[in-house]
Amino acid sequence: MVSYRYDDEFADAAGLAADQRTDTGVLAQELHRVLPDAVLETGDVMLANGDTVPNLLVVNKVSSTDFFYVGSKF
């Protein structure tokens, strides 16, 4: 688990309010190593400033939530 703050340029482009710019989650690259089905590969993504993020990975929250719920002993 990591806490992070979105870059202001990204947050502005995504329309995130000031109280939505920090979050807690997992790193998709690390989750992909142990639960590859819980991660979506979106391919290369070009940012508004022209930079490219190669092979952007995104946590599939539905898949990972199902896994943790089914695997839970509670």
N, CA, C and O atoms as CSV, one atom per row, in Angstrom:
chain,resi,resn,atom,element,x,y,z
A,1,MET,N,N,0.844,-1.168,0.000
A,1,MET,CA,C,0.000,0.000,0.000
A,1,MET,C,C,0.893,1.235,0.000
A,1,MET,O,O,1.891,1.309,0.717
A,2,VAL,N,N,0.506,2.191,-0.817
A,2,VAL,CA,C,1.222,3.462,-0.875
A,2,VAL,C,C,0.217,4.612,-0.862
A,2,VAL,O,O,-0.904,4.489,-1.355
A,3,SER,N,N,0.645,5.720,-0.291
A,3,SER,CA,C,-0.130,6.955,-0.373
A,3,SER,C,C,0.538,7.813,-1.428
A,3,SER,O,O,1.766,7.867,-1.498
A,4,TYR,N,N,-0.257,8.489,-2.251
A,4,TYR,CA,C,0.316,9.296,-3.307
A,4,TYR,C,C,-0.544,10.523,-3.571
A,4,TYR,O,O,-1.708,10.597,-3.180
A,5,ARG,N,N,0.074,11.479,-4.248
A,5,ARG,CA,C,-0.609,12.704,-4.653
A,5,ARG,C,C,-0.461,12.824,-6.156
A,5,ARG,O,O,0.642,12.707,-6.691
A,6,TYR,N,N,-1.582,13.061,-6.844
A,6,TYR,CA,C,-1.541,13.238,-8.292
A,6,TYR,C,C,-0.792,14.522,-8.645
A,6,TYR,O,O,-0.915,15.536,-7.959
A,7,ASP,N,N,-0.023,14.461,-9.718
A,7,ASP,CA,C,0.635,15.627,-10.270
A,7,ASP,C,C,-0.441,16.659,-10.626
A,7,ASP,O,O,-1.497,16.301,-11.148
A,8,ASP,N,N,-0.170,17.947,-10.343
A,8,ASP,CA,C,-1.165,18.983,-10.584
A,8,ASP,C,C,-1.611,19.039,-12.044
A,8,ASP,O,O,-2.792,19.256,-12.314
A,9,GLU,N,N,-0.699,18.849,-12.980
A,9,GLU,CA,C,-1.056,18.884,-14.403
A,9,GLU,C,C,-2.059,17.770,-14.731
A,9,GLU,O,O,-3.051,17.998,-15.425
A,10,PHE,N,N,-1.788,16.573,-14.225
A,10,PHE,CA,C,-2.711,15.459,-14.455
A,10,PHE,C,C,-4.043,15.715,-13.762
A,10,PHE,O,O,-5.103,15.525,-14.358
A,11,ALA,N,N,-3.990,16.145,-12.502
A,11,ALA,CA,C,-5.215,16.375,-11.735
A,11,ALA,C,C,-6.086,17.439,-12.391
A,11,ALA,O,O,-7.308,17.299,-12.438
A,12,ASP,N,N,-5.462,18.508,-12.899
A,12,ASP,CA,C,-6.220,19.548,-13.595
A,12,ASP,C,C,-6.880,18.986,-14.847
A,12,ASP,O,O,-8.057,19.241,-15.101
A,13,ALA,N,N,-6.120,18.219,-15.631
A,13,ALA,CA,C,-6.657,17.647,-16.875
A,13,ALA,C,C,-7.769,16.643,-16.594
A,13,ALA,O,O,-8.701,16.504,-17.386
A,14,ALA,N,N,-7.668,15.944,-15.462
A,14,ALA,CA,C,-8.673,14.939,-15.102
A,14,ALA,C,C,-9.863,15.558,-14.373
A,14,ALA,O,O,-10.852,14.877,-14.104
A,15,GLY,N,N,-9.766,16.848,-14.054
A,15,GLY,CA,C,-10.858,17.523,-13.365
A,15,GLY,C,C,-10.984,17.148,-11.900
A,15,GLY,O,O,-12.078,17.199,-11.337
A,16,LEU,N,N,-9.864,16.768,-11.272
A,16,LEU,CA,C,-9.901,16.391,-9.867
A,16,LEU,C,C,-9.919,17.622,-8.970
A,16,LEU,O,O,-9.109,18.533,-9.142
A,17,ALA,N,N,-10.829,17.649,-8.026
A,17,ALA,CA,C,-10.902,18.735,-7.048
A,17,ALA,C,C,-9.714,18.617,-6.087
A,17,ALA,O,O,-9.054,17.579,-6.030
A,18,ALA,N,N,-9.452,19.676,-5.344
A,18,ALA,CA,C,-8.312,19.699,-4.423
A,18,ALA,C,C,-8.360,18.550,-3.422
A,18,ALA,O,O,-7.316,18.005,-3.063
A,19,ASP,N,N,-9.556,18.171,-2.964
A,19,ASP,CA,C,-9.665,17.090,-1.981
A,19,ASP,C,C,-9.629,15.699,-2.609
A,19,ASP,O,O,-9.748,14.702,-1.897
A,20,GLN,N,N,-9.467,15.615,-3.924
A,20,GLN,CA,C,-9.388,14.325,-4.621
A,20,GLN,C,C,-7.996,14.046,-5.168
A,20,GLN,O,O,-7.811,13.093,-5.924
A,21,ARG,N,N,-7.036,14.845,-4.806
A,21,ARG,CA,C,-5.705,14.729,-5.411
A,21,ARG,C,C,-4.744,13.839,-4.650
A,21,ARG,O,O,-3.618,13.626,-5.100
A,22,THR,N,N,-5.153,13.323,-3.523
A,22,THR,CA,C,-4.351,12.341,-2.801
A,22,THR,C,C,-5.169,11.062,-2.682
A,22,THR,O,O,-6.398,11.097,-2.644
A,23,ASP,N,N,-4.472,9.940,-2.625
A,23,ASP,CA,C,-5.159,8.655,-2.568
A,23,ASP,C,C,-4.214,7.622,-1.967
A,23,ASP,O,O,-3.026,7.883,-1.775
A,24,THR,N,N,-4.750,6.468,-1.681
A,24,THR,CA,C,-3.973,5.330,-1.197
A,24,THR,C,C,-4.328,4.140,-2.060
A,24,THR,O,O,-5.498,3.930,-2.381
A,25,GLY,N,N,-3.339,3.363,-2.436
A,25,GLY,CA,C,-3.600,2.207,-3.281
A,25,GLY,C,C,-2.385,1.320,-3.382
A,25,GLY,O,O,-1.492,1.343,-2.535
A,26,VAL,N,N,-2.375,0.540,-4.438
A,26,VAL,CA,C,-1.248,-0.356,-4.707
A,26,VAL,C,C,-0.619,0.046,-6.033
A,26,VAL,O,O,-1.267,0.675,-6.870
A,27,LEU,N,N,0.639,-0.316,-6.219
A,27,LEU,CA,C,1.308,-0.063,-7.484
A,27,LEU,C,C,0.963,-1.195,-8.444
A,27,LEU,O,O,1.204,-2.366,-8.151
A,28,ALA,N,N,0.406,-0.837,-9.575
A,28,ALA,CA,C,-0.026,-1.842,-10.541
A,28,ALA,C,C,1.137,-2.741,-10.968
A,28,ALA,O,O,0.947,-3.940,-11.169
A,29,GLN,N,N,2.337,-2.174,-11.110
A,29,GLN,CA,C,3.493,-2.967,-11.528
A,29,GLN,C,C,3.806,-4.058,-10.512
A,29,GLN,O,O,4.173,-5.170,-10.892
A,30,GLU,N,N,3.664,-3.751,-9.224
A,30,GLU,CA,C,3.946,-4.749,-8.187
A,30,GLU,C,C,2.828,-5.778,-8.107
A,30,GLU,O,O,3.093,-6.970,-7.956
A,31,LEU,N,N,1.583,-5.329,-8.207
A,31,LEU,CA,C,0.449,-6.249,-8.173
A,31,LEU,C,C,0.488,-7.198,-9.365
A,31,LEU,O,O,0.133,-8.371,-9.241
A,32,HIS,N,N,0.918,-6.695,-10.517
A,32,HIS,CA,C,0.992,-7.502,-11.751
A,32,HIS,C,C,1.894,-8.715,-11.578
A,32,HIS,O,O,1.655,-9.762,-12.180
A,33,ARG,N,N,2.927,-8.576,-10.759
A,33,ARG,CA,C,3.862,-9.699,-10.545
A,33,ARG,C,C,3.197,-10.864,-9.807
A,33,ARG,O,O,3.526,-12.022,-10.064
A,34,VAL,N,N,2.271,-10.572,-8.899
A,34,VAL,CA,C,1.663,-11.628,-8.086
A,34,VAL,C,C,0.230,-11.962,-8.499
A,34,VAL,O,O,-0.214,-13.093,-8.301
A,35,LEU,N,N,-0.502,-11.001,-9.071
A,35,LEU,CA,C,-1.882,-11.217,-9.529
A,35,LEU,C,C,-2.065,-10.577,-10.907
A,35,LEU,O,O,-2.731,-9.548,-11.021
A,36,PRO,N,N,-1.489,-11.165,-11.944
A,36,PRO,CA,C,-1.557,-10.528,-13.262
A,36,PRO,C,C,-2.981,-10.296,-13.769
A,36,PRO,O,O,-3.210,-9.356,-14.529
A,37,ASP,N,N,-3.931,-11.123,-13.369
A,37,ASP,CA,C,-5.312,-10.940,-13.826
A,37,ASP,C,C,-5.994,-9.737,-13.179
A,37,ASP,O,O,-7.057,-9.313,-13.632
A,38,ALA,N,N,-5.402,-9.194,-12.143
A,38,ALA,CA,C,-5.987,-8.037,-11.452
A,38,ALA,C,C,-5.484,-6.716,-12.030
A,38,ALA,O,O,-5.787,-5.647,-11.499
A,39,VAL,N,N,-4.712,-6.790,-13.121
A,39,VAL,CA,C,-4.125,-5.591,-13.721
A,39,VAL,C,C,-4.464,-5.549,-15.208
A,39,VAL,O,O,-4.383,-6.561,-15.905
A,40,LEU,N,N,-4.844,-4.369,-15.680
A,40,LEU,CA,C,-5.126,-4.158,-17.097
A,40,LEU,C,C,-3.938,-3.475,-17.752
A,40,LEU,O,O,-3.400,-2.510,-17.208
A,41,GLU,N,N,-3.523,-3.967,-18.917
A,41,GLU,CA,C,-2.468,-3.329,-19.695
A,41,GLU,C,C,-3.142,-2.429,-20.718
A,41,GLU,O,O,-3.851,-2.914,-21.600
A,42,THR,N,N,-2.925,-1.116,-20.607
A,42,THR,CA,C,-3.614,-0.174,-21.489
A,42,THR,C,C,-2.792,0.246,-22.689
A,42,THR,O,O,-3.284,0.978,-23.548
A,43,GLY,N,N,-1.548,-0.203,-22.766
A,43,GLY,CA,C,-0.685,0.205,-23.871
A,43,GLY,C,C,-0.032,1.541,-23.570
A,43,GLY,O,O,-0.060,2.017,-22.435
A,44,ASP,N,N,0.558,2.145,-24.599
A,44,ASP,CA,C,1.221,3.435,-24.432
A,44,ASP,C,C,0.170,4.539,-24.331
A,44,ASP,O,O,-0.816,4.536,-25.068
A,45,VAL,N,N,0.388,5.481,-23.416
A,45,VAL,CA,C,-0.543,6.594,-23.209
A,45,VAL,C,C,0.227,7.898,-23.358
A,45,VAL,O,O,1.262,8.095,-22.721
A,46,MET,N,N,-0.291,8.796,-24.213
A,46,MET,CA,C,0.345,10.095,-24.400
A,46,MET,C,C,-0.297,11.118,-23.469
A,46,MET,O,O,-1.519,11.264,-23.432
A,47,LEU,N,N,0.542,11.819,-22.724
A,47,LEU,CA,C,0.075,12.857,-21.819
A,47,LEU,C,C,-0.139,14.165,-22.578
A,47,LEU,O,O,0.334,14.322,-23.703
A,48,ALA,N,N,-0.848,15.093,-21.958
A,48,ALA,CA,C,-1.164,16.373,-22.590
A,48,ALA,C,C,0.092,17.144,-22.986
A,48,ALA,O,O,0.071,17.905,-23.954
A,49,ASN,N,N,1.193,16.954,-22.242
A,49,ASN,CA,C,2.426,17.689,-22.549
A,49,ASN,C,C,3.259,17.015,-23.637
A,49,ASN,O,O,4.345,17.492,-23.967
A,50,GLY,N,N,2.756,15.899,-24.205
A,50,GLY,CA,C,3.459,15.205,-25.277
A,50,GLY,C,C,4.300,14.037,-24.812
A,50,GLY,O,O,4.732,13.234,-25.639
A,51,ASP,N,N,4.551,13.909,-23.514
A,51,ASP,CA,C,5.290,12.760,-22.995
A,51,ASP,C,C,4.444,11.504,-23.144
A,51,ASP,O,O,3.215,11.564,-23.143
A,52,THR,N,N,5.120,10.367,-23.273
A,52,THR,CA,C,4.427,9.089,-23.391
A,52,THR,C,C,4.762,8.208,-22.209
A,52,THR,O,O,5.923,8.093,-21.819
A,53,VAL,N,N,3.734,7.579,-21.635
A,53,VAL,CA,C,3.924,6.565,-20.596
A,53,VAL,C,C,3.830,5.224,-21.311
A,53,VAL,O,O,2.753,4.850,-21.778
A,54,PRO,N,N,4.947,4.490,-21.406
A,54,PRO,CA,C,4.903,3.215,-22.121
A,54,PRO,C,C,4.202,2.129,-21.303
A,54,PRO,O,O,4.439,1.985,-20.104
A,55,ASN,N,N,3.340,1.376,-21.971
A,55,ASN,CA,C,2.667,0.220,-21.382
A,55,ASN,C,C,2.084,0.526,-20.004
A,55,ASN,O,O,2.439,-0.122,-19.019
A,56,LEU,N,N,1.201,1.504,-19.934
A,56,LEU,CA,C,0.571,1.896,-18.674
A,56,LEU,C,C,-0.238,0.739,-18.111
A,56,LEU,O,O,-1.064,0.154,-18.812
A,57,LEU,N,N,-0.004,0.411,-16.854
A,57,LEU,CA,C,-0.747,-0.639,-16.168
A,57,LEU,C,C,-1.731,0.001,-15.203
A,57,LEU,O,O,-1.401,0.973,-14.524
A,58,VAL,N,N,-2.948,-0.548,-15.143
A,58,VAL,CA,C,-4.001,-0.010,-14.286
A,58,VAL,C,C,-4.589,-1.157,-13.481
A,58,VAL,O,O,-4.872,-2.223,-14.029
A,59,VAL,N,N,-4.772,-0.944,-12.183
A,59,VAL,CA,C,-5.387,-1.977,-11.340
A,59,VAL,C,C,-6.846,-2.115,-11.726
A,59,VAL,O,O,-7.588,-1.134,-11.755
A,60,ASN,N,N,-7.252,-3.345,-12.023
A,60,ASN,CA,C,-8.648,-3.657,-12.319
A,60,ASN,C,C,-9.330,-3.851,-10.976
A,60,ASN,O,O,-9.315,-4.948,-10.418
A,61,LYS,N,N,-9.930,-2.783,-10.454
A,61,LYS,CA,C,-10.468,-2.811,-9.095
A,61,LYS,C,C,-11.561,-3.849,-8.925
A,61,LYS,O,O,-11.699,-4.414,-7.840
A,62,VAL,N,N,-12.341,-4.119,-9.960
A,62,VAL,CA,C,-13.398,-5.130,-9.854
A,62,VAL,C,C,-12.776,-6.504,-9.688
A,62,VAL,O,O,-13.178,-7.260,-8.804
A,63,SER,N,N,-11.810,-6.838,-10.518
A,63,SER,CA,C,-11.167,-8.144,-10.453
A,63,SER,C,C,-10.418,-8.333,-9.141
A,63,SER,O,O,-10.534,-9.380,-8.504
A,64,SER,N,N,-9.647,-7.320,-8.734
A,64,SER,CA,C,-8.867,-7.460,-7.502
A,64,SER,C,C,-9.767,-7.487,-6.276
A,64,SER,O,O,-9.461,-8.183,-5.308
A,65,THR,N,N,-10.877,-6.741,-6.294
A,65,THR,CA,C,-11.816,-6.764,-5.174
A,65,THR,C,C,-12.465,-8.136,-5.064
A,65,THR,O,O,-12.599,-8.669,-3.963
A,66,ASP,N,N,-12.870,-8.713,-6.194
A,66,ASP,CA,C,-13.455,-10.055,-6.185
A,66,ASP,C,C,-12.480,-11.065,-5.614
A,66,ASP,O,O,-12.866,-11.938,-4.837
A,67,PHE,N,N,-11.210,-10.948,-6.001
A,67,PHE,CA,C,-10.201,-11.881,-5.518
A,67,PHE,C,C,-10.069,-11.794,-4.008
A,67,PHE,O,O,-10.080,-12.815,-3.321
A,68,PHE,N,N,-9.944,-10.573,-3.488
A,68,PHE,CA,C,-9.752,-10.413,-2.053
A,68,PHE,C,C,-10.999,-10.823,-1.274
A,68,PHE,O,O,-10.882,-11.373,-0.179
A,69,TYR,N,N,-12.183,-10.568,-1.812
A,69,TYR,CA,C,-13.417,-10.958,-1.140
A,69,TYR,C,C,-13.531,-12.476,-1.090
A,69,TYR,O,O,-13.825,-13.047,-0.040
A,70,VAL,N,N,-13.300,-13.123,-2.219
A,70,VAL,CA,C,-13.397,-14.585,-2.266
A,70,VAL,C,C,-12.325,-15.226,-1.411
A,70,VAL,O,O,-12.574,-16.246,-0.769
A,71,GLY,N,N,-11.137,-14.646,-1.390
A,71,GLY,CA,C,-10.032,-15.200,-0.624
A,71,GLY,C,C,-10.081,-14.876,0.851
A,71,GLY,O,O,-9.299,-15.421,1.629
A,72,SER,N,N,-10.980,-14.003,1.248
A,72,SER,CA,C,-11.065,-13.588,2.637
A,72,SER,C,C,-11.638,-14.695,3.510
A,72,SER,O,O,-12.487,-15.468,3.066
A,73,LYS,N,N,-11.175,-14.769,4.747
A,73,LYS,CA,C,-11.687,-15.771,5.692
A,73,LYS,C,C,-12.676,-15.154,6.652
A,73,LYS,O,O,-13.062,-15.797,7.628
A,74,PHE,N,N,-13.103,-13.911,6.406
A,74,PHE,CA,C,-14.044,-13.234,7.294
A,74,PHE,C,C,-15.464,-13.597,6.959
A,74,PHE,O,O,-16.393,-13.117,7.608
